[in-house]
């Protein structure tokens, strides 16, 4: 015969102390039994819902960390970028050196009085000398060409040649041809000046080299060409490599 408590239970109980709930027989249940989570066998009192199994964490455990003991290590720092070190080749140039395109400023008045090699290297427009030289004065024109011949070099020959061509073209246009040719011969030291104290300043060979190319220009008067050529042959002893120079003056 079934026994009654608060509620009717099925017979027979399996060692149940207190009122048992549930559809099946209890397995060693003490106290009120609640629905046990899966895989729970021995329940004493009300069983709490099963929680996710811990992963043996002691201390603060960051995400995805297993078996962490103590405080977690600080996050790794990104190494700072080292400042760029100066190149050991700083200040050195490799390969061909480029020439600056910035035109040098030339004091033309000073240049006409005293031409210099450094000024010649910085001149980009040789014809600009006409703004400072009085080419209507034959003596000043010849004297300037003489001074220029003292500083011309292989590097500046082209600049000097363009300058001489421009100066003589302007001077032959305004001066008496015979008088200008005479001043050139005085500067070359081929003839004496009426001024006994006058000493020509020129490099005879360099000046002849410049004039030998100028006489081929159409502005150079034919009579002046013949006169200069005649004195070149006459004063050959004053000329280095006179044979090649005389050949250039053959008319």
MARSE-969237 format. One record per residue: residue number from 1; chain; residue in one letter; x, y, z of N, C-alpha, C, O in turn. Coordinates in steps of 0.2 Angstrom, whole numbers. Last residue first. Layout:
residues N
REC  milo  tornu  gulo   n_xx   n_yy   n_zz  ca_xx  ca_yy  ca_zz   c_xx   c_yy   c_zz   o_xx   o_yy   o_zz
REC   NUM      A     A      X      Y      Z      X      Y      Z      X      Y      Z      X      Y      Z
...
END
This chain:
residues 251
REC  milo  tornu  gulo   n_xx   n_yy   n_zz  ca_xx  ca_yy  ca_zz   c_xx   c_yy   c_zz   o_xx   o_yy   o_zz
REC   251      A     X    478    427   -487    473    430   -490    472    428   -498    468    430   -502
REC   250      A     X    484    419   -473    484    420   -480    478    422   -483    473    419   -482
REC   249      A     X    483    418   -460    482    424   -462    483    425   -470    483    430   -472
REC   248      A     X    486    404   -458    479    407   -456    477    414   -459    472    415   -460
REC   247      A     X    499    405   -460    495    401   -465    488    403   -464    484    404   -469
REC   246      A     X    504    411   -449    504    415   -456    500    411   -461    497    415   -465
REC   245      A     X    502    401   -440    499    407   -439    499    411   -446    493    413   -448
REC   244      A     X    511    391   -444    504    390   -444    500    396   -444    494    396   -446
REC   243      A     X    523    398   -443    521    395   -450    514    394   -450    510    396   -455
REC   242      A     X    525    402   -430    523    407   -435    521    404   -441    516    407   -445
REC   241      A     X    526    397   -417    522    393   -422    520    398   -428    515    397   -430
REC   240      A     X    525    414   -410    527    407   -409    523    403   -414    517    405   -416
REC   239      A     X    532    429   -417    526    424   -416    528    417   -415    533    415   -419
REC   238      A     X    542    437   -420    539    438   -414    533    433   -412    530    433   -407
REC   237      A     X    545    433   -433    550    431   -428    547    433   -421    550    430   -416
REC   236      A     X    536    439   -441    535    432   -440    540    430   -434    538    425   -430
REC   235      A     X    533    451   -446    535    451   -439    534    443   -437    533    442   -431
REC   234      A     X    529    449   -459    534    453   -458    537    452   -451    543    452   -450
REC   233      A     X    517    442   -458    523    439   -462    529    443   -460    534    440   -459
REC   232      A     X    509    451   -451    510    445   -448    516    441   -452    521    439   -448
REC   231      A     X    508    462   -461    512    463   -454    514    456   -451    519    455   -448
REC   230      A     X    500    456   -470    507    458   -472    511    459   -466    517    457   -466
REC   229      A     X    488    454   -463    492    448   -465    499    450   -467    504    446   -466
REC   228      A     X    484    467   -461    486    463   -455    490    457   -457    495    455   -454
REC   227      A     X    481    471   -474    486    474   -470    489    470   -464    495    470   -463
REC   226      A     X    471    462   -478    478    462   -482    483    465   -477    489    463   -477
REC   225      A     X    461    466   -469    463    459   -469    470    459   -472    475    455   -470
REC   224      A     X    459    479   -473    462    478   -466    464    471   -466    469    469   -463
REC   223      A     X    453    477   -486    460    480   -485    463    479   -478    469    479   -478
REC   222      A     X    441    471   -482    446    467   -486    453    470   -485    458    467   -485
REC   221      A     X    434    472   -465    436    475   -472    441    471   -475    446    469   -472
REC   220      A     X    423    461   -458    430    463   -458    432    466   -465    432    462   -470
REC   219      A     X    411    456   -460    411    463   -458    418    466   -458    419    472   -458
REC   218      A     X    412    442   -462    410    447   -468    411    454   -466    412    458   -471
REC   217      A     X    426    434   -455    419    437   -454    418    442   -460    422    445   -462
REC   216      A     X    439    431   -455    435    427   -460    427    430   -460    423    428   -464
REC   215      A     X    445    438   -445    445    441   -452    441    437   -457    440    440   -462
REC   214      A     X    443    431   -434    438    436   -435    439    439   -442    434    441   -445
REC   213      A     X    453    422   -433    446    419   -434    441    425   -436    436    423   -439
REC   212      A     X    464    430   -431    464    426   -437    457    423   -438    456    421   -444
REC   211      A     X    461    436   -418    460    440   -424    460    436   -431    456    437   -436
REC   210      A     X    464    425   -410    457    428   -410    456    432   -416    451    431   -419
REC   209      A     X    478    424   -413    473    418   -414    466    420   -414    462    418   -418
REC   208      A     X    483    436   -409    483    434   -416    478    428   -418    475    428   -423
REC   207      A     X    481    435   -396    478    440   -399    477    439   -407    472    439   -410
REC   206      A     X    490    425   -393    483    424   -391    479    429   -395    474    427   -397
REC   205      A     X    503    431   -397    500    425   -400    493    424   -399    489    422   -403
REC   204      A     X    503    443   -389    503    443   -396    500    437   -399    496    437   -404
REC   203      A     X    495    448   -376    498    442   -378    498    441   -385    493    440   -388
REC   202      A     X    496    465   -371    493    460   -375    498    454   -375    504    454   -373
REC   201      A     X    498    481   -370    497    476   -365    493    471   -369    487    471   -371
REC   200      A     X    511    493   -375    505    488   -377    504    483   -372    509    480   -370
REC   199      A     X    515    507   -369    517    500   -369    511    496   -370    507    496   -366
REC   198      A     X    519    524   -372    514    519   -373    517    512   -373    522    510   -377
REC   197      A     X    528    534   -373    528    531   -367    523    525   -367    521    521   -362
REC   196      A     X    527    539   -386    533    535   -384    533    531   -378    536    526   -376
REC   195      A     X    514    539   -396    516    540   -389    521    536   -387    521    530   -386
REC   194      A     X    514    533   -408    516    539   -408    518    542   -401    522    546   -400
REC   193      A     X    519    516   -407    514    521   -406    517    528   -406    523    528   -405
REC   192      A     X    526    504   -419    526    509   -414    521    514   -413    518    516   -418
REC   191      A     X    519    488   -424    522    495   -425    522    499   -419    519    497   -414
REC   190      A     X    517    477   -417    520    476   -423    522    483   -426    527    483   -430
REC   189      A     X    510    475   -405    517    477   -405    521    476   -411    527    474   -412
REC   188      A     X    497    474   -405    500    468   -406    508    469   -406    512    464   -406
REC   187      A     X    494    487   -404    492    483   -398    496    476   -399    498    473   -394
REC   186      A     X    497    491   -417    501    494   -411    500    490   -405    505    488   -402
REC   185      A     X    487    484   -424    494    483   -425    499    485   -420    504    482   -418
REC   184      A     X    476    491   -419    476    484   -418    484    482   -419    486    478   -415
REC   183      A     X    478    503   -425    478    503   -417    478    495   -415    482    494   -410
REC   182      A     X    476    501   -438    483    503   -436    483    502   -428    488    500   -426
REC   181      A     X    463    497   -439    468    492   -441    475    494   -438    478    490   -435
REC   180      A     X    458    510   -436    456    505   -431    461    499   -433    464    496   -428
REC   179      A     X    462    518   -447    464    520   -440    463    514   -435    467    513   -431
REC   178      A     X    455    511   -458    463    511   -458    465    513   -451    470    510   -448
REC   177      A     X    442    513   -454    444    506   -455    452    506   -454    455    502   -451
REC   176      A     X    435    523   -442    439    523   -448    442    517   -449    446    515   -444
REC   175      A     X    420    516   -434    427    519   -434    430    519   -441    428    516   -446
REC   174      A     X    408    510   -435    408    517   -433    415    520   -434    415    526   -435
REC   173      A     X    411    497   -439    405    500   -442    405    508   -440    402    511   -444
REC   172      A     X    421    492   -432    422    494   -439    416    497   -442    417    500   -448
REC   171      A     X    414    491   -419    419    496   -420    421    498   -428    421    503   -430
REC   170      A     X    406    480   -421    403    487   -419    408    492   -421    406    498   -423
REC   169      A     X    415    470   -425    409    472   -429    407    479   -428    405    482   -432
REC   168      A     X    423    470   -413    426    473   -420    420    474   -425    421    479   -429
REC   167      A     X    414    465   -404    417    472   -403    420    474   -409    419    480   -411
REC   166      A     X    410    453   -409    405    458   -407    408    465   -407    405    470   -410
REC   165      A     X    423    446   -409    419    447   -415    414    453   -414    413    457   -419
REC   164      A     X    426    446   -396    430    450   -400    426    451   -407    427    457   -410
REC   163      A     X    416    438   -391    416    445   -388    420    449   -393    418    454   -395
REC   162      A     X    418    426   -397    412    429   -398    412    436   -396    409    441   -399
REC   161      A     X    431    423   -391    430    424   -398    424    428   -400    424    432   -404
REC   160      A     X    428    422   -377    432    427   -380    431    429   -387    431    434   -389
REC   159      A     X    421    410   -378    418    416   -375    421    422   -378    418    427   -380
REC   158      A     X    430    401   -383    424    402   -387    421    409   -384    418    413   -389
REC   157      A     X    440    401   -373    442    404   -380    435    405   -383    435    410   -387
REC   156      A     X    440    396   -360    436    403   -361    437    405   -369    435    411   -370
REC   155      A     X    448    385   -360    441    385   -357    437    391   -359    431    390   -360
REC   154      A     X    460    390   -364    456    385   -368    449    384   -366    445    383   -371
REC   153      A     X    459    407   -360    462    401   -359    458    396   -364    453    398   -367
REC   152      A     X    464    425   -359    460    419   -362    463    413   -361    470    412   -361
REC   151      A     X    471    435   -354    468    431   -349    464    425   -352    461    421   -349
REC   150      A     X    476    443   -364    481    441   -358    478    436   -353    481    432   -350
REC   149      A     X    466    446   -372    471    441   -374    476    439   -369    478    433   -369
REC   148      A     X    461    457   -365    457    451   -365    462    445   -367    461    440   -365
REC   147      A     X    470    467   -369    469    465   -362    466    458   -361    468    454   -357
REC   146      A     X    467    468   -383    474    466   -380    474    464   -373    477    459   -371
REC   145      A     X    454    472   -383    456    466   -385    463    463   -383    464    457   -382
REC   144      A     X    456    485   -377    452    480   -373    454    473   -376    455    468   -372
REC   143      A     X    464    492   -387    467    490   -380    463    485   -376    466    481   -373
REC   142      A     X    455    492   -397    461    488   -398    464    487   -391    466    481   -390
REC   141      A     X    445    501   -391    443    494   -394    449    490   -394    449    484   -392
REC   140      A     X    452    512   -388    449    509   -383    448    502   -385    448    497   -381
REC   139      A     X    455    516   -401    461    515   -396    458    511   -391    462    506   -389
REC   138      A     X    443    519   -407    447    513   -410    453    511   -405    454    506   -404
REC   137      A     X    428    522   -401    434    524   -400    439    518   -402    439    513   -398
REC   136      A     X    416    515   -402    417    521   -407    424    524   -406    426    528   -410
REC   135      A     X    415    507   -392    418    504   -398    419    509   -404    422    508   -409
REC   134      A     X    416    508   -376    415    513   -381    419    510   -388    424    512   -389
REC   133      A     X    409    495   -366    414    497   -370    412    502   -376    408    501   -379
REC   132      A     X    396    492   -361    401    495   -356    407    498   -360    411    502   -358
REC   131      A     X    389    485   -370    385    490   -366    390    494   -361    389    500   -359
REC   130      A     X    396    476   -375    395    482   -379    392    487   -375    392    493   -377
REC   129      A     X    396    465   -367    401    469   -366    400    476   -370    403    481   -368
REC   128      A     X    386    457   -372    384    462   -367    390    467   -365    388    472   -363
REC   127      A     X    391    447   -380    389    453   -383    387    459   -378    387    464   -380
REC   126      A     X    392    435   -371    398    439   -373    396    446   -376    400    451   -375
REC   125      A     X    382    429   -360    381    433   -366    387    438   -367    387    443   -365
REC   124      A     X    388    423   -349    383    419   -353    382    423   -360    380    419   -365
REC   123      A     X    402    422   -339    398    426   -344    394    422   -349    397    417   -352
REC   122      A     X    410    415   -330    403    417   -328    399    421   -333    393    422   -332
REC   121      A     X    422    415   -336    419    409   -335    412    410   -333    407    405   -334
REC   120      A     X    426    428   -335    425    425   -342    421    419   -341    416    417   -345
REC   119      A     X    429    430   -322    423    433   -325    421    430   -331    415    429   -333
REC   118      A     X    441    422   -321    435    420   -317    428    423   -320    423    420   -320
REC   117      A     X    450    429   -329    447    423   -331    441    420   -327    437    417   -330
REC   116      A     X    446    447   -331    448    441   -327    446    435   -330    440    434   -333
REC   115      A     X    449    463   -337    446    457   -338    450    451   -334    456    452   -333
REC   114      A     X    448    478   -333    453    473   -331    449    466   -332    446    464   -327
REC   113      A     X    439    486   -340    446    489   -337    451    484   -336    457    484   -338
REC   112      A     X    429    478   -342    432    481   -348    439    484   -346    444    484   -350
REC   111      A     X    425    474   -329    428    469   -333    432    472   -339    437    470   -341
REC   110      A     X    420    486   -324    426    483   -321    430    478   -326    436    478   -326
REC   109      A     X    409    486   -332    413    492   -332    420    490   -329    425    492   -332
REC   108      A     X    402    474   -329    405    475   -335    410    481   -336    415    480   -339
REC   107      A     X    402    463   -317    402    471   -317    406    472   -323    412    472   -324
REC   106      A     X    390    450   -318    397    453   -320    397    461   -320    392    464   -323
REC   105      A     X    383    437   -310    383    444   -311    390    447   -313    394    446   -309
REC   104      A     X    380    421   -319    384    425   -314    383    433   -316    382    435   -321
REC   103      A     X    365    412   -320    370    416   -323    374    421   -318    371    423   -313
REC   102      A     X    363    396   -316    362    403   -314    367    407   -316    373    406   -315
REC   101      A     X    365    383   -319    362    387   -324    361    394   -322    359    398   -326
REC   100      A     X    380    374   -314    374    378   -312    372    382   -318    376    385   -322
REC    99      A     X    384    359   -321    385    366   -321    379    370   -319    374    369   -322
REC    98      A     X    386    343   -313    382    347   -317    384    355   -316    386    357   -310
REC    97      A     X    398    331   -314    396    336   -310    392    341   -315    395    343   -320
REC    96      A     X    396    313   -315    398    320   -318    395    325   -315    389    325   -312
REC    95      A     X    399    304   -300    397    305   -307    398    312   -309    402    316   -306
REC    94      A     X    397    310   -284    398    304   -288    395    305   -295    390    307   -295
REC    93      A     X    402    320   -271    399    319   -277    401    313   -281    407    312   -281
REC    92      A     X    400    321   -253    404    319   -259    400    319   -265    393    317   -264
REC    91      A     X    391    325   -243    396    330   -245    401    328   -251    404    332   -254
REC    90      A     X    390    309   -236    387    315   -237    393    320   -238    398    320   -236
REC    89      A     X    394    296   -234    396    299   -240    393    306   -241    394    309   -247
REC    88      A     X    388    291   -223    395    293   -222    398    296   -229    403    298   -229
REC    87      A     X    372    299   -219    376    295   -223    384    296   -223    385    302   -222
REC    86      A     X    365    299   -202    368    303   -208    373    298   -212    376    294   -210
REC    85      A     X    352    289   -199    358    291   -197    361    294   -204    360    292   -209
REC    84      A     X    335    292   -193    340    290   -199    347    293   -197    347    298   -195
REC    83      A     X    330    285   -177    331    290   -182    336    289   -187    341    285   -186
REC    82      A     X    321    269   -176    327    273   -175    328    279   -180    326    278   -186
REC    81      A     X    305    267   -170    309    268   -176    315    272   -175    315    278   -172
REC    80      A     X    302    257   -156    302    264   -159    307    264   -165    312    261   -165
REC    79      A     X    293    242   -156    299    246   -155    299    252   -159    296    252   -165
REC    78      A     X    278    241   -147    281    241   -154    287    245   -153    287    251   -151
REC    77      A     X    277    231   -132    277    238   -135    280    237   -142    285    233   -144
REC    76      A     X    265    219   -127    272    220   -130    272    227   -133    267    229   -137
REC    75      A     X    256    221   -112    256    220   -120    263    222   -122    266    227   -120
REC    74      A     X    261    213    -97    259    219   -101    260    218   -108    264    214   -110
REC    73      A     X    255    197    -92    260    202    -94    258    208    -98    253    207   -102
REC    72      A     X    242    196    -79    244    195    -86    250    200    -87    251    205    -85
REC    71      A     X    245    190    -62    243    195    -67    246    194    -74    251    192    -75
REC    70      A     X    243    172    -60    245    179    -58    243    184    -63    239    182    -68
REC    69      A     X    243    160    -72    244    161    -65    247    168    -64    252    170    -67
REC    68      A     X    233    153    -84    236    159    -82    237    160    -75    232    159    -71
REC    67      A     X    227    142    -92    232    141    -87    236    147    -85    242    147    -86
REC    66      A     X    224    151   -107    223    145   -103    229    144    -98    235    145   -100
REC    65      A     X    216    164   -115    222    162   -111    221    156   -107    216    156   -103
REC    64      A     X    206    170   -122    209    164   -125    216    162   -122    220    159   -125
REC    63      A     X    207    185   -113    203    181   -117    208    176   -121    214    177   -122
REC    62      A     X    216    184    -97    214    188   -103    210    182   -108    211    176   -107
REC    61      A     X    212    183    -80    214    179    -86    212    183    -93    206    184    -94
REC    60      A     X    218    187    -65    215    189    -71    217    186    -77    223    185    -79
REC    59      A     X    219    172    -55    221    179    -56    217    181    -63    213    177    -65
REC    58      A     X    220    157    -61    221    160    -55    223    167    -56    229    168    -59
REC    57      A     X    210    145    -69    213    152    -70    214    154    -63    209    154    -59
REC    56      A     X    205    132    -75    211    133    -70    214    140    -71    220    140    -72
REC    55      A     X    194    134    -83    200    132    -86    206    133    -82    212    135    -84
REC    54      A     X    178    129    -78    183    133    -78    190    130    -81    190    124    -82
REC    53      A     X    164    124    -88    170    121    -84    175    127    -84    177    129    -90
REC    52      A     X    149    133    -86    154    130    -90    160    129    -86    162    132    -81
REC    51      A     X    138    125    -73    141    131    -77    147    128    -81    149    123    -81
REC    50      A     X    122    118    -70    129    117    -71    132    123    -75    129    126    -80
REC    49      A     X    112    124    -57    113    123    -64    120    123    -66    124    126    -63
REC    48      A     X    113    116    -41    113    122    -46    114    120    -53    117    115    -54
REC    47      A     X    101    106    -32    107    106    -37    107    113    -41    102    114    -44
REC    46      A     X     97    106    -16     95    108    -22    101    109    -27    106    112    -25
REC    45      A     X    104     91     -8    101     97     -8     99     99    -15    100     95    -20
REC    44      A     X    115     82    -16    113     83     -9    110     90     -9    114     95     -9
REC    43      A     X    117     70    -28    115     77    -27    112     77    -20    108     74    -18
REC    42      A     X    126     61    -39    125     62    -32    123     69    -30    127     73    -31
REC    41      A     X    126     63    -53    124     57    -50    122     58    -43    116     56    -41
REC    40      A     X    125     72    -68    125     73    -61    122     66    -57    117     64    -59
REC    39      A     X    124     71    -82    130     68    -79    130     69    -72    136     68    -69
REC    38      A     X    114     86    -84    117     80    -86    123     78    -83    127     82    -81
REC    37      A     X    107     93    -69    110     93    -75    113     87    -78    114     82    -74
REC    36      A     X     92     89    -61     99     88    -61    102     89    -68     99     87    -73
REC    35      A     X     78     97    -55     81     94    -61     88     94    -61     91    100    -62
REC    34      A     X     79     94    -37     78     98    -43     80     95    -49     84     90    -49
REC    33      A     X     73     87    -23     78     86    -29     75     91    -34     69     91    -36
REC    32      A     X     75     91     -6     71     92    -12     75     91    -18     81     95    -18
REC    31      A     X     84     78      2     81     84      2     77     85     -5     77     80     -9
REC    30      A     X     94     67     -6     93     70      1     90     77      0     94     81     -2
REC    29      A     X     94     53    -16     93     60    -15     91     62     -8     87     59     -5
REC    28      A     X     99     41    -23    102     43    -17    101     51    -16    105     55    -17
REC    27      A     X     91     43    -36     96     39    -34    100     43    -29    104     47    -30
REC    26      A     X     73     42    -39     79     46    -37     85     41    -35     84     36    -32
REC    25      A     X     64     36    -53     67     35    -46     73     39    -45     77     40    -49
REC    24      A     X     56     49    -63     60     43    -62     62     42    -55     61     46    -51
REC    23      A     X     50     62    -62     47     56    -64     50     50    -63     46     45    -62
REC    22      A     X     51     73    -47     53     70    -53     50     64    -56     46     61    -52
REC    21      A     X     54     74    -30     51     76    -36     54     73    -42     60     71    -42
REC    20      A     X     52     69    -13     56     69    -20     52     71    -25     45     70    -25
REC    19      A     X     54     75      3     50     74     -3     53     74     -9     57     79    -11
REC    18      A     X     65     65     13     62     71     11     57     70      5     57     64      3
REC    17      A     X     76     54      7     74     57     13     71     64     11     75     68      9
REC    16      A     X     75     38     -1     74     46     -2     72     48      5     68     46      8
REC    15      A     X     79     25     -6     82     29     -1     82     36     -2     86     40     -3
REC    14      A     X     69     25    -18     76     22    -17     80     26    -13     84     31    -15
REC    13      A     X     52     20    -17     58     25    -17     64     22    -16     65     16    -13
REC    12      A     X     43      9    -28     46     11    -22     51     16    -22     55     16    -27
REC    11      A     X     31     21    -30     34     16    -26     38     11    -31     36     10    -36
REC    10      A     X     29     38    -32     29     31    -35     32     27    -30     37     29    -27
REC     9      A     X     20     49    -21     26     47    -25     25     40    -27     21     36    -24
REC     8      A     X      9     62    -18     10     55    -19     16     53    -23     16     56    -29
REC     7      A     X     14     74     -6     12     72    -13     13     65    -13     16     61    -10
REC     6      A     X     17     74      7     14     80      4     11     78     -2      5     81     -4
REC     5      A     X     14     58      8     17     63     12     14     69     10      8     70     11
REC     4      A     X      8     41     10      7     48      8     11     53     12     12     52     18
REC     3      A     X     12     25      3     12     30      9     11     37      6     13     38      0
REC     2      A     X      3     11     -4      7     17     -5      6     22      1      1     23      4
REC     1      A     X      4     -6      0      0      0      0      4      6      0      9      6      4
END
